């Protein structure tokens, strides 16, 4: 696939890193020649220096023959204009724009073919807000990922010594929970993946990924670790796009305090937020945190644009008595280094948002993609098409399909009729048979296996 990425910032760089190793022809455009040189020195791709919203720049990048245009610069306006030009002048088939401003998103007609001609929009700030909110709602989890509109969830948990399954084989899950169906799709031990088998023994410290219907999540988690007290009091450090969105999303359910250094921002936030206490100050100010009773906080979230401020404020909050801390870390390599110690959860914004873009790049009919562990694994929701003649998976049992070794089929969502409320969640076993129309949720370790999975779910020419 020929892909043009407009913007070599954090989002653009993350997309390039994820796609460059998948036999894609990638060109990255940016006005910053230094950033492009650094990117080209690490990755096998082309670069063009220029304004992404200029026709000549798009032509140099090969827009007339591109399959996909990803406009992910820092400017909503540049992204919109670039998509319009790509459609009007070069007839680029698929155009995706990063949109940050809620004012634009509130008017979807802006993106229609008669206006800016944007096929899909992404808002990384909103994606991150939703991501963190799920972690607040399920405080025991490291990650909570939705599939099939939330009917199925993939949850990552750090196993503690008090978990009922510690030291026991995975096959005992069914014995301890006879009325709950779940499947462990991956285990990471000391940051290395382990293929789950029936005789695999769960150890303290394991990062366990399990999949289950949404109503069964709590029951499974109780077997893996002691349940925590519900979160009630939350302190947010940083009132930028993510901090303000998160405060607005949770302030009716939780007691929220928000700290920001900028006076004008604090005044604006105080007017926008109805149930949040807005405070002006430095998030690393020990006296401020003590005065605002950080020791009574169930959760401290560090959400500024500065990695060092996030790390230091979270460490300080934890030392002063905050029960749990979550931070944003833009340098993805930091995540594995700092998570699990004093810092409970470190989130890479790029990893949390990349799945929304990968959904439109995958070759099969993929409705959801979640990138995990800095791209080392992916969880995908694929829609099955075709019949027993045109498909490699329709009508076959799981154990009859030639899946790569590091691929686990976790669940199937099967619709019974046109009413989606009648959808059935099936946790897969070796003898589960796949049917046309199924939404199959697959966990894949290793990027080399992604094209193999896509090929399995593609159908013979002429089905569509």
N, C-alpha and C positions, 0 to 999 in steps of 0.2 A: 504494500500500500504506500502511495506517495502522500506524505503528510507535511504540511507547512505549519510551523509553530511561530506565532507572532508574540514576542516577548521572551526574554532570556532571564526573567526573574525567578523567584523560587518555584512558582507554579510551572512555568515553561521549562525550566531546567529539570524538574522532577518528571514531567511528561517525557521529555527527551530521554532521560536515563532509563525510564521504564520501557520505552518503545524501540530504542536503538538496537537492542539485541534480538529483535523479533522479525528480522528480515524486512524492515520498513525502510523506505527511502525518505530521510528526514532532512528538512531545511529549517533552520531557526533564523528569525529576523529580529533585529534589535538596533537601536540607535547607539548603544554602548559597545564599541569595538573591543574594548578590554574584556568585557564579560563574554563576548562571543569567542575571543581567542582562547580564554580559559576553558570554555565548553568544548571547543573543537580539539583542544590538546588532550582531552580525556575521552571523547566519544567520536565514533565514526559517523559524522554527519556533515552537512554543508551549512554555511552561515552566510547571511547577507546583512550588510550594515546599511540601515536606512529607516525611514519613517514607515511604519506598518500600514498607515492609512493613505499612502501615496500609490497611485496606479503603477508607476514605473518600478517601485520596490516590489510590489506583488508580481509584476511581470518577470522581474529578475529572479524571483523565488520560484517561478514556474507554476503560477496559479492556474494557467490554462490547462495544465495536465494533472493537477493535484486531485486526489480523491477526497482529501479532508483538510479543512482549514481550521486551526485552533487559535482563536484570537484571545490571548490571555495576558495582554499588557496590563499595566497598572491603571490605564485610562479606559473607562467604560465607553467614552465617546470614540476613541480610536478603534476600539474593538467593534463597535457598531458600524462605523464607516467602512472598516476593512471588510466586514461580512457583506455589506451592500455592494462594494466594488467588486468583490470576488464573484458575487452572483451576477451582477449586471455586465461586467466587462469580460469575465473569464468563465462563467457558467460552472463554477466549482460546485460539485454535487452536494457536499455536506459542510456546513459552517457552524461552528460552536463558538459562542462568545462568553467570556467571563464578565459578569455584571455584578458590581459591588453595591450600587445604590438601590435602596429599597423603592425609591420613587419610580425608577424604571421598571422594576419587577412587578410593581402594582398595576402596570398597564401592559399586559401581554400583547395587545394589538401592535405595540411598537415593533415587535419582532416578526410580524407577519410578512409574507412574500411581497405585499404591496408597499411595505415600509422598509425596514432594514434587512429583511430577508435572512433572519437568523433561524437556523433549524433547531438548535438546542442552546439553552443558557445554563451556566453554572454559577453559583455564588459560594465560593470557598468559605466565606465567613459564616454563612447560614449552615453549611454542611458541618462545620466545626461546632457551631452552637448546638445543633441537634445531637452530635456525637457526644459532647460533654454532658448534655442533659440526660442522656441514657445512662451514663456512668453515675450521675447523681441519683437517679431513680433506682439503680442496682449497685449499691456501694461495694458489694463484695467482688465485683467483676473488674478485670483489666480492660476488656473490650466487650461491647454489646453491638452486634451487627444484625440488621434486619434483612429478611428475604420474604418474597411473596407478600409484600405489603404489610409486613409485621406478623404474619401468621407463624413464621418460623424464625428462630433466633439462633445465631452462632455466638457463643459466649466463651471468653477466655478467663480462666481463673488460676491464680497462684495457689497451689495446694499447700495447706498448712498442716502442722503435726497433729492438730486436733480433728482433721477430716476423718470420717468414718471409713473411707476407702484406702487410706494410706497403708502401704504394705500389703495390699490385696490385689489380686488380679482383676482385670477389667471385666471378666465374665461374671464377677460377683455383683456388678451393678444391678442386673436383673433380679438377683436374689434379694437385695436390700430394697429395691423399688419395683415390686411385681406389677404395680398398676401404672407405671410410668415408662414410656419408651424413649430412649435417648441413644445417641451414638457419639463416642469420642472419635473425632476425625483426625486429631493430631496431638502430639505431646512434644514440647520442647524442653529438653533437659540440659542445663548448662549451655543454653543458647544453641543446642544442636537438635535437629528434628529426629523423632522416633516414630516409626510406623506402628500405629496401635494394632495389637493383636489380642486375641482372647486371653492369652497367658501373660500379657504385659503387666508388670507390677507398677502401681502408682507410688511415687516417692515424694517425700516432703520437698517442696521447692519446685516441683514440676509445674510448667505452664501448660495447662490442659485446655484444649479447644473442644467443646462439645456442642452438639446441635440437638434441638428439641422444639416441640411446639411451644408457643409463647406461654401457655398456661402451665407448662411443666418445668419452666426454668428454675423457679425457687426450689422445687423438690430435689432437682439434681444438684444444685449448688450446696444444699444442706449436707449432701454426702461427701463433698469435696473439701469443705471448710466450715468453720463455725460462722454462723450468720451474725452480721454486725447490727448494731442499733441503727434505726432509720436516721437519715440525715435531716436535721431541722434548721440549724444555723450555718450560714455560708458567708464567707468573706471573699470578695473578688478583688484582685489586684490588677488594675488596668481597665480604663473605661473607653477603650477604642471600639472598633466595629464589633469585635467578638465579645468583649466584656459587656458592652451596652446591650447587645442582642440577647446574651445569656441572662442578664439581670431582668430584662423584660419578659423572658420566657419562664422564669422560675419565681418571680417575686410574689406571685399570688399563692404559691404553695409553700414557700420557705421564707425564713427570716434572713434578709440579705443586706449586707453592707458592701459598698463599693468604694475603692480608693483610687484616685487618679491625681497625677501631679499637676495637670494643667487646670488653671482656675476657670477659664472660659468653658472648657469641657465639662467641668463639674457643675457649672451653672446650667448648662444645656441639659445635662443628664438629670439634674434635680427637677427640671421642668417636665422631662419626658417620662420619668419613672415615678409611679404613684406609691409604691410600697417598699422602696429601697432607700436606705440611708446612704447618701453620697458624701464622701469625705475627701477633702483636698490634702494631699501629702505624698511623701515618698514611700513607696511600698517596702523599702528596705529600712525604714526608720523604726528602730526597736521600740522607742518610747511611744510612737503612734500606735503600734500594734498592741502594746501592753495596755495603753489607755483605752483602746477599743475592744479589750477583752478577747484577744485572739485565742487565749487558752480555753475559752468556752465554745469555740467554733468546732463544729463537726467536720467542716471541710473548708480548706483554703485553696483557691484557684488562682494561680499566677498566669495572667493572660496578656502581659505587655508584649511589645515588639522586640524587647531586648532579652536574649537568652540568659545573660548573666544576672540581670535583675530578677528574672523569673526563678532561676535556681537559688540565688541568695535569699530572696524573700521567702521562698518555700521552706528552705532549710531553717531560716530564722523562725518562721511561724511554727514549724514542727518542734523546734527546740523549746519554744515558749508555751507549747501545750496544745496546739491544734491537733485534732484526732487524725485527720487525713489531709494530704496535700496532692493536688494535681497541677501540672505545669505544662505550658506549651514550650517546645524546643524546636527551633527552626533547623538547627544542625542535626540531621537525623542520626548521625553517628553517636551523638550524646545520649540518645534514648536508652540504649542497652547498657550504657555505662552507669547511668544514675538511677534508673528505675529499679524499685524493689528494695532499696536501702531506706534512707531517711525520706526519700521522695517516693510516694506510693505509685503514682502513675505519671509518666512523661509521654506527651503526645506530640508526634511530628505532624504539623499541619499539612505538609505535602502528602504524606502517606494517607492521612485521613480523607483527603479530597481527591486523590488521583483516581480512585475507582469510578467516580462520576464521569471522567473523561474516557477511561479504558472501556467503559460500557459501549461507547460508540465506535471503538476501534476493532473490537473482537470480530472475527470472521463469521462465527455462528450467530444464531439469534440469542444474544445475551442481554438480559434485562437488568442484572445487578452484578457489579464487580466490587470486591473489597480487597485492597492490597494490604498484606500483613507482613510484619517483621521486616520493614524496609525493603519490600519487594521480593523477599525470599519465598513467599507463599501468596497464593490468591484463593479467594473463595468466590465462586461464580454461580449465578442462577441462569441456566440455559433452558430455552423452550424447545421441546421436541417436535419436529415436523416430519411429514412423510408417512410411509407405511413400511411393511416388512420388506418390500422390494427396493425402495429408494433410500431407506435409512439403515445405518449400521447398528442402531440401538433399539428401534421399535420392535416390540414383541419378544425381546430377549431378556433373560435373567441377568442380574448384575454380574454374576460370576461367568457368564458366557461372553461378556464384552471385553475386548482387548484394551483395557485401561492400562496406562503406564503404572509402574510399581508404586510411585509416590503420589498416586491419585486415589482419593477416597470419596465415594458417593455417600453423602450424609443423609439426604432426605429428598422426598418427592412431594410436590403439592399437586393434587389431581382435582380438577374441577368436574363436578357432577352436574352437567347442564349449564345453562347460561347464567344462572344465579351464582355469583362468586361467593356468596355467604355459605354455600354448600360445599366449598372446597374442603378436601380431605388431606390431612398431613400424614404422610407415611414415612416413618423412620426406616431407612433401607436396611435390608439384610441380603445375604448372598443370593437368595432365591426370589427377591423382589423383581417383578417384571415391569419394564418401562413401556408406557403407552404413548401414542401420539397425543400431543397437547399437554403432556406433563411438564411441570417446571421442576427441573432436576438441579439440586444444589450440590456442587462439587468442590472439594478442597484439594488444591494442587500445590505441591511443594516443588520448587524449581521452575524457573521461567522456560526452560527447554521443553517442559511438558505441556505448556499452554497450547501451542499449535497442534499438538497431537490430540488434545481434548476437543479443540475446535473442529478438527477434521472428522472426529467420530460423530459429532452432532450435526455436521453439514449433510445436506441431502443431495441426491442426484439432480442434474440439470433438468429443468422442466417442471419441478414440483410447484414453484412459486409462479 
